Amino acid sequence: MDLQLLWKRIVRAARLDVQLYEEVEADRSALGQASVVVILSSLAAGIGGMTATGFSALIAITVAALLSWYLWAWLTYLIGTRLLPEAQTSADLGELLRTIGFSSSPGLIRVLGVVPALTGAVNLVAGIWMLVAMVIAVRQALDYHSTWRAAGVCLVGWLVQLAVLALVFSLLGPGGHSQ
């Protein structure tokens, strides 16, 4: 993996560079890089939250972030291509995985949450920044003209994802295992 290219793409994604999202949408070899971005962003969240959650949560946060990335991309794909497509919408799951993966780039700042006084503010800024990046990523991957439609697809996907995760966690119960 070309680390220099990866770093440049992370910076461009965080700068909300529309052309970067077009580039990774078309680059079938960028799925590994997108996965790395999600892992790094998740690790940054875990490290930033260690003062509140401890080291043991680092692995759980990383795994949960990877699973939610895939789930949200899959839901976004279904909603964006089947329920709310525009006339020119054409995409596959890989395109959404790549673009949404890179939209996690702003999440790298969550590592600054390790400073307890900054945790809340950093997570708020990172969350909003990542959401804006995701709307751009979805708009580009689904070839939408409307940013509002992309935002709507992200919102509906997020709500469905929350419902699915709530169901899974309720089935696992408070001890983290099925009852």
C-alpha atoms as one frame of an Amber mdcrd trajectory, in Angstrom:
protein
   0.000   0.000   0.000   1.330   3.393  -0.975   1.303   5.247   2.366   2.097
   8.586   0.774  -0.918   8.289  -1.540  -3.076   7.160   1.384  -2.048  10.172
   3.496  -2.707  12.581   0.609  -6.146  11.043   0.108  -6.939  11.288   3.835
  -6.040  14.991   3.829  -8.046  15.647   0.651 -11.044  13.769   2.055 -10.878
  15.782   5.275 -10.712  18.981   3.192 -13.973  17.830   1.572 -12.344  17.658
  -1.861 -15.157  16.535  -4.167 -12.636  15.266  -6.729 -11.111  12.933  -4.125
 -14.495  11.264  -3.633 -14.864  10.874  -7.406 -11.332   9.437  -7.540 -11.876
   6.769  -4.863 -15.309   5.964  -6.250 -13.650   4.984  -9.536 -10.539   3.354
  -8.011 -11.522  -0.256  -7.300  -8.149  -0.792  -5.619  -8.943   1.868  -2.965
 -11.132  -0.412  -0.817  -8.129  -1.436   1.283  -7.218   2.209   1.801 -10.811
   3.052   2.763 -10.729   0.215   5.314  -7.496   1.593   6.766  -9.087   5.045
   7.087 -12.042   3.571   8.999  -9.688   1.596  11.261  -7.477   4.642  11.932
 -10.504   6.845  12.618 -11.918   4.198  14.953  -8.610   3.818  16.755  -8.432
   7.609  17.119 -11.901   7.536  18.722 -10.845   4.694  21.000  -7.620   6.400
  22.039  -9.424   9.705  22.507 -12.039   8.000  24.657  -9.649   5.924  26.747
  -9.772   8.413  29.615 -13.514   7.750  29.877 -13.728   4.112  28.749 -10.317
   2.603  29.443  -8.053   0.617  27.147 -10.390  -2.387  26.937 -12.898  -0.416
  24.872 -10.339   0.275  22.131 -10.857  -3.059  20.369 -14.627  -2.972  20.821
 -14.854   0.563  19.411 -12.716  -0.387  16.408 -14.712  -3.530  15.609 -18.029
  -1.715  16.094 -16.902   1.099  13.793 -15.913  -1.351  11.047 -19.223  -3.185
  11.292 -21.236   0.030  11.326 -19.257   1.352   8.322 -20.182  -1.715   6.312
 -23.801  -1.691   7.512 -24.256   2.031   6.829 -22.674   1.704   3.368 -24.917
  -1.250   2.536 -28.032   0.571   3.768 -27.000   3.724   1.906 -26.529   1.665
  -1.240 -30.006   0.112  -0.952 -31.754   3.354  -0.035 -29.835   5.483  -2.528
 -30.087   3.153  -5.522 -33.444   1.453  -4.920 -35.655   3.805  -2.884 -34.388
   7.326  -3.645 -32.372   7.235  -6.864 -32.126  10.115  -9.284 -32.433   9.355
 -13.004 -28.651   9.167 -13.481 -27.915   7.189 -10.275 -25.573   4.308 -10.931
 -23.454   2.755  -8.182 -22.339  -0.488  -6.638 -21.651  -1.351  -2.994 -17.888
  -1.052  -3.487 -18.222   2.569  -4.596 -20.149   3.388  -1.434 -17.697   1.483
   0.778 -14.763   3.384  -0.714 -16.267   6.860  -0.576 -17.898   6.445   2.846
 -14.669   4.925   4.185 -12.744   8.036   3.198 -15.453  10.238   4.718 -14.178
   8.932   8.076 -10.954  10.911   7.570 -11.988  13.862   9.772 -12.445  11.366
  12.602  -8.688  11.184  13.023  -8.883  14.343  15.140 -10.766  12.337  17.794
  -7.395  11.231  19.117  -7.244  14.706  20.697 -10.034  13.553  23.011  -7.316
  12.000  25.159  -7.130  15.493  26.697 -10.203  15.312  28.997 -11.060  19.007
  28.587 -11.246  18.536  24.788 -13.112  15.220  24.511 -16.651  16.572  24.074
 -15.725  19.408  21.728 -13.447  17.238  19.591 -16.096  14.538  19.249 -18.742
  17.108  18.310 -16.536  18.761  15.684 -15.401  15.391  14.304 -18.973  14.085
  14.156 -20.289  17.084  12.229 -17.253  17.137   9.931 -17.582  13.411   9.210
 -21.301  13.802   8.497 -20.655  16.604   5.992 -17.946  14.443   4.377 -20.334
  11.504   4.197 -23.030  13.566   2.491 -20.459  14.625  -0.116 -19.254  11.021
  -0.462 -22.794   9.737  -0.988 -23.669  12.528  -3.423 -20.615  11.677  -5.520
 -20.922   7.882  -5.309 -24.609   7.923  -6.229 -24.145  10.583  -8.916 -26.746
  12.816  -7.303 -27.263  16.408  -8.361 -29.031  17.144  -5.078 -27.025  17.490
  -1.876 -30.326  17.414   0.035 -31.177  14.001  -1.409 -27.741  12.724  -0.356
 -28.316  14.138   3.149 -31.721  12.444   3.260 -30.248   9.103   2.206 -27.570
   9.443   4.915 -30.198  10.303   7.532 -32.527   7.429   6.619 -29.573   5.002
   6.524 -28.340   6.245   9.891 -31.799   5.847  11.484 -32.191   2.310  10.119
 -28.650   1.471  11.268 -29.464   2.751  14.773 -32.589   0.593  14.857 -30.649
  -2.491  13.723 -27.861  -1.874  16.253 -30.408  -1.263  19.040 -32.060  -4.579
  18.169 -28.727  -6.420  18.147 -27.666  -4.927  21.486 -31.067  -5.673  23.045
 -30.730  -9.308  21.938 -27.219  -9.492  23.377 -28.455  -8.166  26.704 -26.514
  -6.249  29.349 -23.772  -8.858  29.672 -22.864  -8.720  25.982 -24.126 -12.230
  25.261 -27.401 -13.717  24.132 -29.772 -14.610  26.969
